[in-house]
Amino acid sequence: MDEDQFRSIYREINPRRCVFEKAITHLRCDCRSRQRFLLASREGVGCDSEPALARCTRFLGQLRHNARFAFHEARIDGPLPHNRELKVQAGGCLALQKHLYPQQADAGQVPDIRTLLDRALETDPELDHLPWGELVRGITGYESRRRRRGGK
């Protein structure tokens, strides 16, 4: 299956693609609205809730917008290259979790993105007053792979 055919079939079977798909497939986040599937031995993630997907899309857009200076980008209009996108998705969610649930500060995974955003929206319905500097520090400090020690 070539890439164009893969993308076409992917869009057909997954009309509501999860915007946090990279963070979920890398096991840094999970979500109760996610729907996992396999296509040509690749894992994909969809969303079972249109309202939840809209909230996640808005939050991710704001994460990207606020991270643009850290990434030396004048504008970010969509998904970033793979590793930077993973940093935004996973690093941003982990930093928000740390802010909202300080007792889980050392957690390496967000158990439910939907619950996390529901909690954030309770305190700030427009997401305007989130600690964006703290979230961007979480993004820039995020490491997708732990560095090995000892040269192995």
Helices and strands as residue ranges (DSSP letters): H 3-13, H 21-25, E 34-39, E 42-47, H 50-67, H 82-86, I 87-91, H 92-100, G 102-104, H 113-123, H 132-141
